[in-house]
Amino acid sequence: MCAHQKTKEKKLLTVLRGGRVFPPPIWIMRQSGRYLPEYHRVREKAGGFLKLCQNTSLAAEVTLQPIRRFGFDAAILFSDILIIPYALGRNLHFEKNRGPIMTPITEREIAKLDTKYVVERLSCSFETIEKVRTVLNDTIAIIGFCGAPWTVATYMIAGQNTLDQLPARLFSYLYPRAMQTLLNYLADISADYLIQQIKSGADVIQIFDTWAGVLDQISFEIMCVAPVRRMVQRIKQIYPAVPIIGFPRGVGQRYADYVRKTGVTALGFDWSVPLSFIAKLQKEIAVQGNLDPLRLVAGGRSLEEGVDTILTELGRGPFIFNLGHGIMPDTPIRHVEQMIQRIRGNPDNG
């Protein structure tokens, strides 16, 4: 099946069903936020990051800002992967130049977590999606998301971002039963959270496992693959046709195991993965990625070379253009415009 730019259906969904669209649909991770001046104005108005996430009118505005400015093919819910531990009662706050900070959870505290009514406490996300849906063009997809259980657990255990997530890895070896309990809690809550996002209007969901790449083979199976498989099975019982994009950053060749063992619909790839490897997996599933965000910061010829190479290698199959991780805060807006023009101005030669 081949769909072209003139089609009126959502291009992102066409690709996720196995079709080819050229030029490919585009969205970028963290597209709603820190590199946009209009975002900073709204965040200041809200009085902080968490307050912005909870103000559904302002969160919807921020979700829509990059669509208005750049015409991306998908809007992604403005929120944060740590909204779930916040709903669990952890004292999350964000510090400038440090990021998210929480009091580290202990082994004993895990068993005492109040997991009842957590999804109800996340209603701001659902209301934001509903508000975006009412004003968004019908050809633009809405992406809901959450953090994968392992990645969310790393922040809960360490209380902050750490080098190779050493505290969480050590915790998993010292207290495997408590870690498994935490991962199961997070998997079930996250799945229900995504189910409600779909019910509210999300067309697609993405599971971000930012720290999957720090795990050894045994831990990868236990703490990355198994919880995501648990989530996918729970979601597909309710919404079997809704696409699920997995993004286990930094796992190299284990991307292949991840997709086959978790049941996700599509894979997002970080920039370190060889395009030849991605192209092989593209024969089985839709793929997404994987421009180095620093090429977008650099702009010019470095950006054009990165875009052209990716389009040449992956543009003949089901493909979504994205970055290999989130956009950097200091990315010039003109470089985002350059990237989009390079992608959409590239002739369909296949």
Rosetta silent file (secondary structure, phi, psi, omega in degrees, C-alpha in Angstrom):
SEQUENCE: MCAHQKTKEKKLLTVLRGGRVFPPPIWIMRQSGRYLPEYHRVREKAGGFLKLCQNTSLAAEVTLQPIRRFGFDAAILFSDILIIPYALGRNLHFEKNRGPIMTPITEREIAKLDTKYVVERLSCSFETIEKVRTVLNDTIAIIGFCGAPWTVATYMIAGQNTLDQLPARLFSYLYPRAMQTLLNYLADISADYLIQQIKSGADVIQIFDTWAGVLDQISFEIMCVAPVRRMVQRIKQIYPAVPIIGFPRGVGQRYADYVRKTGVTALGFDWSVPLSFIAKLQKEIAVQGNLDPLRLVAGGRSLEEGVDTILTELGRGPFIFNLGHGIMPDTPIRHVEQMIQRIRGNPDNG
SCORE:     score description
SCORE:     0.000 S_00000001
   1 L     0.000  136.229  179.578    0.000    0.000    0.000 S_00000001
   2 E  -131.723  123.095  177.687    1.328    3.428   -0.861 S_00000001
   3 E  -113.600  145.381 -178.075   -0.162    6.677    0.363 S_00000001
   4 E  -116.484  172.003 -169.044    0.955   10.106   -0.813 S_00000001
   5 L   -59.408  -23.887 -176.142    0.920   13.529    0.748 S_00000001
   6 L   -77.667  -11.060 -178.052   -2.489   14.465   -0.688 S_00000001
   7 L   -60.864  148.650 -178.400   -4.301   11.792    1.322 S_00000001
   8 L   -94.909   -8.885  178.579   -6.788   13.084    3.912 S_00000001
   9 L   -79.824  166.736  179.532   -6.275   10.297    6.443 S_00000001
  10 L   -67.799  116.624 -176.395   -3.772   10.576    9.273 S_00000001
  11 H   -61.715  -36.620 -179.172   -0.405    9.830    7.686 S_00000001
  12 H   -60.284  -41.981 -179.467    1.026    8.586   10.957 S_00000001
  13 H   -69.686  -34.919  176.143   -1.669    5.917   11.230 S_00000001
  14 H   -58.175  -45.581  179.621   -1.173    4.852    7.633 S_00000001
  15 H   -66.025  -43.413 -177.125    2.477    4.150    8.373 S_00000001
  16 H   -68.586  -16.146  173.389    1.752    2.382   11.653 S_00000001
  17 L   -89.742    3.052  177.159   -0.589    0.049    9.776 S_00000001
  18 L   102.971    2.516  179.577    2.296   -0.915    7.512 S_00000001
  19 L   -84.414  168.111  177.414    1.768    1.569    4.663 S_00000001
  20 E  -111.624  132.028  174.391    4.317    3.828    3.034 S_00000001
  21 E  -125.980  129.883  177.616    3.957    7.589    2.958 S_00000001
  22 E  -138.192  129.105   -4.803    6.521    9.772    1.215 S_00000001
  23 L   -58.159  150.392 -174.749    7.586   12.278    2.325 S_00000001
  24 L   -71.369  157.493  172.627    7.174   10.472    5.655 S_00000001
  25 L   -62.249  150.034 -176.709    5.133   11.840    8.551 S_00000001
  26 E  -127.987  133.946  159.460    7.162   13.941   10.994 S_00000001
  27 L  -150.914  163.870 -179.170    7.013   14.620   14.707 S_00000001
  28 L  -133.227  140.689 -179.941    9.850   15.064   17.192 S_00000001
  29 L   -63.837  136.602 -173.556   10.226   13.971   20.772 S_00000001
  30 L    64.303   30.565 -178.536    9.801   16.865   23.223 S_00000001
  31 L   -66.771  -25.663  178.027    8.399   18.960   20.379 S_00000001
  32 L   -94.570   95.232  177.832    6.111   20.748   22.845 S_00000001
  33 L   157.988 -130.920 -153.056    8.396   22.735   25.026 S_00000001
  34 L   -60.185  -18.941  179.901   11.722   24.061   25.977 S_00000001
  35 L   -91.235   -4.389 -175.690   13.148   25.210   22.622 S_00000001
  36 L  -103.933  128.522  178.656   10.089   27.373   21.804 S_00000001
  37 H   -62.264  -34.731 -179.515    9.776   30.956   23.106 S_00000001
  38 H   -66.826  -30.798  175.791    5.987   30.674   23.163 S_00000001
  39 H   -63.976  -45.784 -177.469    6.299   27.658   25.475 S_00000001
  40 H   -62.933  -33.717  177.516    8.379   29.600   27.994 S_00000001
  41 H   -66.103  -42.064  179.833    5.779   32.358   28.077 S_00000001
  42 H   -69.637  -39.951  179.030    3.014   29.867   28.857 S_00000001
  43 H   -61.940  -41.439  177.713    5.126   28.059   31.462 S_00000001
  44 H   -63.175  -39.965  177.993    5.813   31.347   33.227 S_00000001
  45 H   -62.701  -37.880 -178.471    2.099   32.109   33.167 S_00000001
  46 H   -72.258  -27.333 -179.668    1.354   28.701   34.686 S_00000001
  47 L    92.587   19.715  177.524    3.844   29.213   37.511 S_00000001
  48 L   137.057  166.769 -173.595    6.016   26.165   36.922 S_00000001
  49 H   -65.731  -51.610 -178.412    6.277   22.882   35.066 S_00000001
  50 H   -63.297  -38.912  177.645    3.979   20.724   37.203 S_00000001
  51 H   -64.108  -33.901  177.013    1.379   23.471   37.385 S_00000001
  52 H   -66.665  -42.981  178.044    1.502   23.677   33.605 S_00000001
  53 H   -59.971  -33.923 -174.968    0.901   19.916   33.294 S_00000001
  54 H   -88.805  -14.026  176.583   -2.117   20.232   35.591 S_00000001
  55 L   -89.979   99.956 -168.759   -3.626   23.288   33.890 S_00000001
  56 H   -65.097  -32.415  178.618   -5.465   21.559   31.073 S_00000001
  57 H   -67.883  -44.624  179.552   -6.135   24.695   29.020 S_00000001
  58 H   -71.445  -37.066  177.752   -2.486   25.758   29.097 S_00000001
  59 H   -64.361  -38.087  176.333   -1.251   22.191   28.573 S_00000001
  60 H   -65.371  -40.627  177.530   -3.486   21.918   25.499 S_00000001
  61 H   -59.939  -44.961 -179.589   -2.101   25.222   24.221 S_00000001
  62 H   -66.908  -37.041  176.832    1.468   23.985   24.624 S_00000001
  63 H   -60.261  -36.261 -175.727    0.580   20.688   22.920 S_00000001
  64 H   -85.369  -19.750 -174.299   -0.722   22.625   19.916 S_00000001
  65 H   -54.284  -49.046 -179.015    2.091   25.203   19.639 S_00000001
  66 H   -70.019  -22.278  176.193    4.498   23.103   17.505 S_00000001
  67 H   -69.897  -43.906  178.608    1.639   22.034   15.243 S_00000001
  68 H   -64.954  -42.537 -174.797    0.797   25.656   14.510 S_00000001
  69 H   -74.985  -42.429 -170.562    4.415   26.680   14.030 S_00000001
  70 H  -114.668  -16.574 -177.872    5.779   23.700   12.068 S_00000001
  71 L    70.335   36.589  176.395    2.813   21.668   10.805 S_00000001
  72 L   -60.239  160.764 -177.119    3.979   18.375   12.298 S_00000001
  73 L   -88.475   -1.962  177.176    1.903   15.302   11.498 S_00000001
  74 E  -150.476  143.942  171.299    1.245   14.458   15.133 S_00000001
  75 E  -105.027  133.605  177.845    0.645   16.291   18.388 S_00000001
  76 E  -110.235  134.730 -179.805    1.961   14.615   21.528 S_00000001
  77 L   -46.994  132.442  173.476    0.332   15.183   24.900 S_00000001
  78 L   -84.035  113.201  177.368    2.187   17.726   27.009 S_00000001
  79 L  -164.752 -155.206 -179.915    3.004   16.002   30.282 S_00000001
  80 L  -148.453  150.230 -178.921    5.924   14.157   31.883 S_00000001
  81 L   -66.147  -18.707 -177.556    6.839   10.521   32.461 S_00000001
  82 L   -94.021   11.394  177.227    7.058   11.198   36.214 S_00000001
  83 H   -66.792  -26.003  178.887    3.456   12.296   36.543 S_00000001
  84 H   -70.513  -50.924  174.724    2.641    8.757   37.707 S_00000001
  85 H   -59.569  -32.079  175.337    4.935    8.757   40.759 S_00000001
  86 H   -61.683  -43.065  177.621    3.585   12.225   41.523 S_00000001
  87 H   -68.128  -22.725  176.316    0.063   10.752   41.464 S_00000001
  88 L   -81.066   -1.066  176.261    1.360    7.999   43.762 S_00000001
  89 L    97.876    5.361  177.228    2.182   10.663   46.329 S_00000001
  90 L   -74.473  144.069 -170.724    5.917   11.059   45.762 S_00000001
  91 L   -85.264   65.186 -178.286    7.058   14.639   46.394 S_00000001
  92 L   -69.791  135.812  167.102    8.150   15.435   42.862 S_00000001
  93 E  -148.604  162.717 -176.802    9.453   18.868   41.982 S_00000001
  94 E  -115.776  129.288  178.786   11.587   20.278   39.172 S_00000001
  95 E  -111.443  138.440  179.734   14.732   22.333   39.745 S_00000001
  96 L   -60.478  133.641  179.741   16.315   24.520   37.097 S_00000001
  97 L    68.341    4.394  175.819   19.453   22.931   35.595 S_00000001
  98 L  -123.006  -29.069 -178.881   18.849   19.746   37.641 S_00000001
  99 E    87.357 -153.234 -175.037   15.550   18.406   36.386 S_00000001
 100 E   -72.638  139.905  178.849   13.162   16.234   38.393 S_00000001
 101 E  -131.511  132.592  174.956   13.860   15.648   42.096 S_00000001
 102 L  -137.993  157.756  169.137   12.072   13.202   44.417 S_00000001
 103 L   -71.245  124.713 -178.085   12.720   11.702   47.820 S_00000001
 104 L   -57.727  136.289  179.206   14.157    8.239   47.022 S_00000001
 105 L   -80.770  145.490  179.712   11.708    5.442   47.726 S_00000001
 106 L  -102.272  167.463  178.642   12.775    2.676   50.113 S_00000001
 107 H   -56.168  -45.685 -177.696   12.163   -1.057   50.003 S_00000001
 108 H   -67.760  -33.711 -178.371    9.549   -0.823   52.764 S_00000001
 109 H   -68.390  -28.482 -178.288    7.753    2.118   51.161 S_00000001
 110 H   -59.843  -45.187 -179.190    7.123    0.192   47.932 S_00000001
 111 H   -66.982  -20.201 -177.161    4.782   -2.262   49.640 S_00000001
 112 L   -97.771    2.025  179.941    2.897    0.626   51.221 S_00000001
 113 L   -59.547  134.741  177.066    2.249    2.570   48.008 S_00000001
 114 L   -88.338   98.146 -175.938   -1.398    3.550   47.635 S_00000001
 115 L   -92.523   -0.422  178.157   -2.121    2.404   44.098 S_00000001
 116 L   -76.261  141.026  173.492   -5.895    2.883   44.299 S_00000001
 117 L    63.376   17.971  179.591   -7.428    5.723   42.314 S_00000001
 118 L   -64.287  -44.237 -177.988   -4.049    6.712   40.827 S_00000001
 119 H   -61.864  -36.968  177.723   -5.469    6.938   37.300 S_00000001
 120 H   -62.399  -32.455  179.528   -8.247    9.207   38.553 S_00000001
 121 H   -73.865   -8.282 -179.866   -5.562   11.540   39.919 S_00000001
 122 H  -102.496   19.722 -174.213   -4.165   11.789   36.369 S_00000001
 123 H   -61.022  -22.905  179.303   -7.345   13.236   34.897 S_00000001
 124 H   -59.243  -36.798  178.846   -5.519   16.395   33.785 S_00000001
 125 H   -64.474  -41.692 -177.720   -3.865   14.392   30.996 S_00000001
 126 H   -68.473  -40.366  178.413   -7.179   13.066   29.753 S_00000001
 127 H   -66.504  -36.364  177.106   -8.815   16.480   29.796 S_00000001
 128 H   -62.548  -45.703  178.693   -5.859   17.943   27.900 S_00000001
 129 H   -60.281  -43.619  179.896   -6.213   15.316   25.169 S_00000001
 130 H   -60.644  -40.912  179.865   -9.944   15.995   24.924 S_00000001
 131 H   -68.451  -39.247  177.349   -9.336   19.722   24.515 S_00000001
 132 H   -64.581  -42.927 -177.791   -6.674   19.160   21.852 S_00000001
 133 H   -59.492  -35.396 -176.186   -8.926   16.747   19.984 S_00000001
 134 H   -69.517  -23.248 -175.890  -11.723   19.315   19.709 S_00000001
 135 H  -115.424   -9.842 -175.545   -9.554   21.834   17.835 S_00000001
 136 L   -78.735  141.615  174.569   -6.969   19.700   16.034 S_00000001
 137 L   -55.544  139.703 -176.058   -7.172   19.133   12.293 S_00000001
 138 L   -64.821  -15.421  179.436   -8.573   15.672   11.534 S_00000001
 139 L   -88.827   -4.843 -178.812   -5.452   14.762    9.552 S_00000001
 140 L  -100.998  126.984  179.780   -3.166   15.237   12.577 S_00000001
 141 E   -80.201  154.105  172.099   -2.744   12.310   14.955 S_00000001
 142 E  -109.954  127.887  179.546   -2.654   12.654   18.737 S_00000001
 143 E  -105.605  123.702  168.565    0.017   10.678   20.562 S_00000001
 144 E   -94.423  164.250 -177.357   -0.440    9.706   24.191 S_00000001
 145 E  -159.680  168.082  168.753    2.512    8.433   26.199 S_00000001
 146 E  -156.738  168.738  171.299    4.004    7.272   29.447 S_00000001
 147 E   -83.027  148.083  175.046    7.370    6.222   30.785 S_00000001
 148 L   -68.888  152.732 -177.926    8.173    2.521   30.867 S_00000001
 149 H   -52.948  -43.944 -179.360    8.126    0.951   34.344 S_00000001
 150 H   -61.444  -48.242 -177.679   11.918    0.502   34.512 S_00000001
 151 H   -63.902  -43.017  177.673   12.705    4.091   33.572 S_00000001
 152 H   -63.698  -40.095  179.566   10.116    5.521   35.974 S_00000001
 153 H   -62.156  -35.318 -178.558   11.411    3.219   38.716 S_00000001
 154 H   -61.068  -39.173  179.123   14.969    4.497   38.264 S_00000001
 155 H   -73.068  -36.086  179.677   13.889    8.023   39.176 S_00000001
 156 H   -66.044  -36.659 -176.661   11.763    6.841   42.080 S_00000001
 157 H   -79.366  -44.015 -178.743   14.666    4.858   43.559 S_00000001
 158 H   -83.913  -26.931 -176.740   17.463    7.383   42.995 S_00000001
 159 L    85.256   -6.343 -179.823   15.320   10.475   43.419 S_00000001
 160 L  -169.750  174.513  175.345   16.980   12.065   40.406 S_00000001
 161 L   -70.608  132.826 -179.309   18.836   11.337   37.196 S_00000001
 162 L  -133.755  164.255 -179.603   22.110    9.500   37.905 S_00000001
 163 H   -62.710  116.650  178.370   25.061    8.102   35.969 S_00000001
 164 H    54.000   20.709  178.077   23.917    4.859   34.318 S_00000001
 165 H    50.089   48.762 -178.723   21.154    4.667   36.954 S_00000001
 166 H   -59.354  -45.175 -179.090   23.495    2.974   39.419 S_00000001
 167 H   -58.915  -42.297 -177.685   21.170    3.254   42.463 S_00000001
 168 H   -70.608  -39.158  178.362   18.264    1.528   40.688 S_00000001
 169 H   -64.163  -44.338  178.823   20.421   -1.228   39.239 S_00000001
 170 H   -64.736  -41.759  177.556   21.981   -1.960   42.625 S_00000001
 171 H   -55.983  -42.804 -177.391   18.536   -1.841   44.269 S_00000001
 172 H   -64.602  -30.817  178.225   17.279   -4.459   41.800 S_00000001
 173 H   -79.382  -37.081 -177.863   20.107   -6.836   42.785 S_00000001
 174 H   -79.027  -35.728 -174.609   19.754   -6.271   46.532 S_00000001
 175 L  -131.192   64.206 -174.599   15.943   -6.225   46.676 S_00000001
 176 H   -61.891  -34.630 -178.873   14.652   -8.144   43.640 S_00000001
 177 H   -68.154  -43.184  178.610   11.247   -8.861   45.179 S_00000001
 178 H   -65.197  -39.357  178.017   10.616   -5.199   46.028 S_00000001
 179 H   -63.280  -42.073  179.301   11.776   -4.161   42.557 S_00000001
 180 H   -64.103  -39.243  176.838    9.412   -6.650   40.941 S_00000001
 181 H   -61.048  -45.314  179.741    6.536   -5.345   43.044 S_00000001
 182 H   -62.813  -44.930 -179.648    7.308   -1.783   42.005 S_00000001
 183 H   -63.034  -39.629  178.648    7.576   -2.716   38.315 S_00000001
 184 H   -66.305  -42.646  175.443    4.255   -4.575   38.427 S_00000001
 185 H   -56.251  -50.784 -176.134    2.544   -1.624   40.106 S_00000001
 186 H   -65.428  -37.227  179.302    3.933    0.758   37.516 S_00000001
 187 H   -62.900  -46.249 -176.916    3.085   -1.542   34.594 S_00000001
 188 H   -70.347  -42.557  177.946   -0.568   -1.867   35.587 S_00000001
 189 H   -63.870  -44.364 -177.882   -1.020    1.800   36.464 S_00000001
 190 H   -64.847  -40.388  177.773    0.738    2.909   33.266 S_00000001
 191 H   -62.070  -45.689  179.021   -1.342    0.582   31.098 S_00000001
 192 H   -65.188  -34.983  176.152   -4.562    1.895   32.626 S_00000001
 193 H   -62.083  -44.272  179.168   -3.260    5.445   32.201 S_00000001
 194 H   -69.512  -38.606  177.166   -2.666    4.820   28.493 S_00000001
 195 H   -58.228  -41.802  179.481   -6.043    3.116   28.079 S_00000001
 196 H   -70.271  -32.585  175.013   -7.715    6.230   29.455 S_00000001
 197 H   -63.452  -41.679  177.962   -5.633    8.428   27.129 S_00000001
 198 H   -63.611  -45.579  178.894   -6.906    6.393   24.182 S_00000001
 199 H   -58.539  -31.457 -178.264  -10.474    6.669   25.467 S_00000001
 200 H   -82.821  -10.018  175.874   -9.982   10.444   25.646 S_00000001
 201 L   132.651   -0.323  177.915   -8.896   10.699   22.011 S_00000001
 202 L   -69.178  134.044  178.922   -5.282    9.545   21.568 S_00000001
 203 L   -87.315  -28.930 -172.576   -4.771    7.766   18.231 S_00000001
 204 E  -141.472  152.052  172.118   -1.361    6.316   19.075 S_00000001
 205 E  -129.018  150.457  177.462    0.604    5.723   22.256 S_00000001
 206 E  -127.945  138.678  177.734    4.343    5.635   22.894 S_00000001
 207 E  -109.362  115.324 -177.008    6.184    4.003   25.787 S_00000001
 208 E   -92.718  114.913  173.371    9.470    5.735   26.624 S_00000001
 209 E  -114.517   74.868 -172.832   12.142    3.479   28.168 S_00000001
 210 L   -60.069  -32.125 -174.460   14.934    6.023   28.260 S_00000001
 211 L  -108.018   20.620  177.634   17.199    3.936   30.508 S_00000001
 212 H   -61.712  -30.913 -173.693   16.709    0.484   28.957 S_00000001
 213 H   -72.274   -7.088 -178.959   20.240    0.601   27.544 S_00000001
 214 H   -91.940   -3.220 -173.479   21.988    0.432   30.944 S_00000001
 215 L   -90.551  144.862  172.389   20.694   -3.074   31.751 S_00000001
 216 L   -77.558  178.155 -172.019   22.544   -6.352   31.317 S_00000001
 217 H   -61.943  -43.491 -179.126   20.857   -9.216   29.464 S_00000001
 218 H   -64.332  -48.354 -178.493   19.177  -10.793   32.499 S_00000001
 219 H   -66.294  -34.473  178.571   17.889   -7.490   33.829 S_00000001
 220 H   -58.647  -44.467  179.807   16.773   -6.377   30.373 S_00000001
 221 H   -65.793  -41.405 -174.452   14.429   -9.354   30.142 S_00000001
 222 H   -78.463  -42.294 -168.248   13.093   -8.927   33.680 S_00000001
 223 H  -105.583  -16.357  176.957   12.869   -5.153   34.033 S_00000001
 224 H  -107.459  -59.641 -173.541   12.424   -3.863   30.494 S_00000001
 225 H   -67.318  -52.390 -173.198   10.789   -6.536   28.340 S_00000001
 226 H   -61.069  -45.445  179.033    8.471   -8.243   30.850 S_00000001
 227 H   -64.652  -38.053  179.279    6.789   -5.078   32.250 S_00000001
 228 H   -68.557  -40.070  175.426    6.210   -3.630   28.783 S_00000001
 229 H   -59.416  -41.579  177.416    4.779   -6.944   27.573 S_00000001
 230 H   -59.325  -42.472  178.443    2.445   -6.877   30.585 S_00000001
 231 H   -64.896  -47.954 -176.636    1.343   -3.359   29.592 S_00000001
 232 H   -60.578  -43.454  179.555    0.847   -4.183   25.914 S_00000001
 233 H   -62.244  -41.053 -179.337   -1.277   -7.231   26.720 S_00000001
 234 H   -66.041  -41.591  179.949   -3.452   -5.205   29.101 S_00000001
 235 H   -68.062  -43.587 -176.143   -3.924   -2.396   26.555 S_00000001
 236 H   -69.578  -19.492  173.582   -4.659   -4.715   23.629 S_00000001
 237 H   -64.600  -30.373 -178.540   -7.414   -6.426   25.588 S_00000001
 238 H   -98.421  -44.529 -176.693   -9.307   -3.131   25.424 S_00000001
 239 L  -128.886   75.617 -175.453   -7.928   -1.469   22.275 S_00000001
 240 L   -65.123  -22.391 -174.992   -6.394   -4.171   20.040 S_00000001
 241 L   -96.165   -7.204 -177.097   -6.163   -1.889   16.988 S_00000001
 242 L   -79.125  125.769 -178.682   -4.466    1.142   18.581 S_00000001
 243 L   -66.026  143.110  177.615   -0.777    1.351   17.605 S_00000001
 244 E  -124.255  117.744  178.164    1.834    1.174   20.368 S_00000001
 245 E   -97.473  125.894  174.784    5.314    2.587   19.703 S_00000001
 246 E   -99.195  142.034  178.518    8.099    1.292   21.915 S_00000001
 247 E  -135.989   80.327  177.661   11.264    3.331   22.483 S_00000001
 248 E   -88.808   84.935 -170.447   13.860    1.355   24.479 S_00000001
 249 L   -61.504  134.962  170.074   16.733    3.798   24.050 S_00000001
 250 L    81.185   15.965 -175.172   20.263    2.492   23.791 S_00000001
 251 L   -93.455    0.408  173.315   19.599   -1.258   23.605 S_00000001
 252 H    59.394 -128.787 -177.251   21.445   -1.868   20.329 S_00000001
 253 H   -66.084  -15.544 -179.059   20.803   -5.296   18.819 S_00000001
 254 H   -75.023   -4.363  172.314   18.268   -6.048   21.540 S_00000001
 255 H   -54.880  -39.167 -178.233   15.742   -3.872   19.711 S_00000001
 256 H   -64.549  -44.689  176.913   14.847   -7.021   17.744 S_00000001
 257 H   -63.012  -40.443 -177.427   14.173   -9.045   20.900 S_00000001
 258 H   -58.766  -49.304 -175.717   12.225   -6.159   22.378 S_00000001
 259 H   -68.013  -37.652 -176.847    9.735   -5.892   19.534 S_00000001
 260 H   -74.849  -29.386 -176.086    9.183   -9.646   19.248 S_00000001
 261 H   -94.051  -22.669 -178.706    8.784  -10.224   22.984 S_00000001
 262 H   -93.528  -30.508 -178.211    6.749   -7.156   23.967 S_00000001
 263 L    86.747   13.593  177.443    4.243   -7.056   21.094 S_00000001
 264 L   -64.677  157.378 -176.252    4.602   -3.330   20.361 S_00000001
 265 L   -81.672  -33.296 -174.731    3.374   -2.156   16.972 S_00000001
 266 E  -148.541  164.486 -178.352    6.354   -0.008   16.025 S_00000001
 267 E  -126.032  133.655  168.069    9.836    0.881   17.236 S_00000001
 268 E   -97.509  139.370 -174.276   11.527    4.206   17.799 S_00000001
 269 L  -117.824  141.933  172.592   15.325    4.093   17.494 S_00000001
 270 L   -78.154  168.803 -170.316   18.067    6.176   19.053 S_00000001
 271 L   -72.094  -13.175 -177.923   20.708    7.723   16.804 S_00000001
 272 L   -81.849   -9.802 -175.675   23.402    5.115   17.584 S_00000001
 273 L   -81.383  127.489  178.960   21.538    2.292   15.812 S_00000001
 274 L   -60.212  137.912 -178.935   22.849    1.506   12.291 S_00000001
 275 H   -63.716  -30.480  178.296   20.305    2.260    9.597 S_00000001
 276 H   -63.993  -36.052  177.453   21.008   -1.092    7.952 S_00000001
 277 H   -68.657  -43.487  178.601   19.867   -2.832   11.141 S_00000001
 278 H   -61.604  -40.590 -178.281   16.726   -0.680   11.322 S_00000001
 279 H   -61.842  -33.147  177.442   15.973   -1.456    7.663 S_00000001
 280 H   -67.902  -43.402  177.763   15.946   -5.183    8.418 S_00000001
 281 H   -68.898  -25.670  179.537   13.439   -4.737   11.220 S_00000001
 282 L   -63.661  -18.359  176.229   11.413   -2.446    8.957 S_00000001
 283 L   -71.657  -17.945 -178.671   10.450   -5.555    6.997 S_00000001
 284 L  -105.003  -35.108 -172.323    8.475   -6.651   10.071 S_00000001
 285 L  -144.632  167.958  170.923    7.204   -3.404   11.630 S_00000001
 286 E   -74.304  144.989 -178.085    6.973    0.348   11.187 S_00000001
 287 E  -123.291  157.471 -175.745   10.083    2.203   12.367 S_00000001
 288 E  -141.540  137.674  176.280   10.666    5.690   13.742 S_00000001
 289 E   140.937 -152.464  -23.049   13.735    7.868   14.158 S_00000001
 290 E  -136.119   45.739 -177.460   16.570    8.415   14.392 S_00000001
 291 E   -65.038  133.126  175.297   18.320   11.724   13.650 S_00000001
 292 L   -60.502  122.358 -179.913   20.975   12.727   16.180 S_00000001
 293 H   -56.711  -25.302  178.927   19.493   15.755   18.030 S_00000001
 294 H   -72.454  -25.451  172.774   22.897   17.443   17.836 S_00000001
 295 H   -64.756  -34.606  178.029   22.681   17.481   14.033 S_00000001
 296 H   -70.444  -35.385  175.222   19.536   19.557   14.513 S_00000001
 297 H   -65.868  -42.259 -176.515   21.435   21.906   16.831 S_00000001
 298 H   -70.022  -41.054 -177.716   24.272   22.203   14.296 S_00000001
 299 L    68.582 -163.583  175.374   22.067   22.751   11.252 S_00000001
 300 H    59.880 -144.097 -174.703   23.573   23.346    7.820 S_00000001
 301 H   -66.152  -34.296  179.078   25.244   20.549    5.935 S_00000001
 302 H   -60.948  -40.665  178.544   25.484   18.266    8.984 S_00000001
 303 H   -67.645  -46.157 -178.041   21.718   18.346    9.326 S_00000001
 304 H   -62.388  -40.643  178.532   21.096   17.822    5.612 S_00000001
 305 H   -62.979  -42.352  179.140   23.466   14.839    5.460 S_00000001
 306 H   -63.723  -45.774  179.574   21.736   13.207    8.417 S_00000001
 307 H   -62.180  -48.609 -175.682   18.256   13.747    6.976 S_00000001
 308 H   -62.556  -40.904 -178.996   19.188   12.582    3.480 S_00000001
 309 H   -64.798  -43.506  179.277   20.882    9.410    4.694 S_00000001
 310 H   -63.736  -44.409  179.256   17.920    8.413    6.840 S_00000001
 311 H   -62.824  -39.860 -179.997   15.441    9.056    4.033 S_00000001
 312 H   -64.380  -42.438 -175.063   17.539    7.046    1.588 S_00000001
 313 H   -79.299  -33.655 -170.460   17.868    4.061    3.925 S_00000001
 314 H  -118.761   -9.150 -172.957   14.380    3.992    5.451 S_00000001
 315 L   -71.235   -8.613 -177.628   12.091    6.012    3.165 S_00000001
 316 L   -91.837   -1.772  179.494   11.008    3.047    1.042 S_00000001
 317 L  -128.061 -169.931  178.601    9.128    1.310    3.846 S_00000001
 318 L   -68.146  110.041 -168.676    6.784    2.162    6.738 S_00000001
 319 E  -146.201  136.104  173.929    8.695    5.018    8.364 S_00000001
 320 E  -115.586  125.584  179.399    8.092    7.979   10.683 S_00000001
 321 E   -80.087  131.451  179.904   10.754   10.681   10.753 S_00000001
 322 E  -156.641  177.395  172.799   11.831   11.637   14.267 S_00000001
 323 E   -86.977  168.194  177.162   14.896   12.340   16.338 S_00000001
 324 L   -85.045   -3.077  171.138   16.894    9.682   18.150 S_00000001
 325 L  -169.581 -171.108 -174.489   15.969   11.351   21.443 S_00000001
 326 L   -68.779  150.729  178.327   14.348   14.591   22.602 S_00000001
 327 L   -62.122  140.068 -178.822   15.087   17.930   20.950 S_00000001
 328 L   -76.059  145.875 -177.230   17.799   19.923   22.749 S_00000001
 329 L   -60.283  -30.217 -176.287   16.736   23.158   24.516 S_00000001
 330 L   -93.758   18.973  179.029   19.241   25.259   22.554 S_00000001
 331 L   -70.687  123.975  176.802   18.058   24.075   19.130 S_00000001
 332 L   -66.746  137.026 -179.897   17.530   27.048   16.767 S_00000001
 333 H   -60.975  -35.142 -179.471   14.010   27.183   15.387 S_00000001
 334 H   -63.092  -25.917  178.316   15.367   27.882   11.909 S_00000001
 335 H   -75.139  -34.340  173.895   17.095   24.486   12.002 S_00000001
 336 H   -63.346  -42.695  177.195   13.797   22.740   12.724 S_00000001
 337 H   -62.806  -39.469  177.646   12.364   24.583    9.727 S_00000001
 338 H   -62.505  -43.741  179.426   15.383   23.520    7.663 S_00000001
 339 H   -60.793  -46.859 -178.478   14.867   19.874    8.657 S_00000001
 340 H   -63.246  -42.886  178.628   11.181   19.915    7.725 S_00000001
 341 H   -63.176  -39.293  179.750   11.891   21.567    4.393 S_00000001
 342 H   -64.314  -39.904 -179.616   14.611   19.021    3.645 S_00000001
 343 H   -71.390  -49.333 -173.774   12.251   16.133    4.383 S_00000001
 344 H   -80.846  -17.351  176.362    9.191   17.450    2.615 S_00000001
 345 L   -90.450   -2.929 -178.672   11.128   18.905   -0.280 S_00000001
 346 L   -78.545  121.264 -176.810   12.842   15.604   -0.968 S_00000001
 347 L   -65.488  145.703  175.477   11.363   14.081   -4.157 S_00000001
 348 L   -75.157  105.115 -176.258    9.778   10.644   -3.975 S_00000001
 349 L  -104.225   12.850 -178.911   12.282    8.637   -5.967 S_00000001
 350 L  -134.457    0.000    0.000   10.960    5.242   -5.121 S_00000001
